[in-house]
Amino acid sequence: MASAGDRAIATTPGSDIGTPQVGLRMVLFAGELAAAIQPGQYRGELPASLVAACEQTVTAATLVAAECLAGLVQTVQTLSALAT
């Protein structure tokens, strides 16, 4: 799951407003992965290297999602300014 996320993150430009659904997908992916590795009954059974890789992937996915949202907001603001 983390490897697939890393590939998606690497190929998704955050500034691409042509695909706003990417930001939502990245947030959902990050949330699911974060929930899977949260401190609890199973985290202790996972190798520390896997937990670290998953944490890094969650962070990267969240950053891509934030960039997508920021790009979309900037576009809406620009269109709003042009309309007035």
Helices and strands as residue ranges (DSSP letters): H 2-10, H 21-36, G 43-45, H 48-83
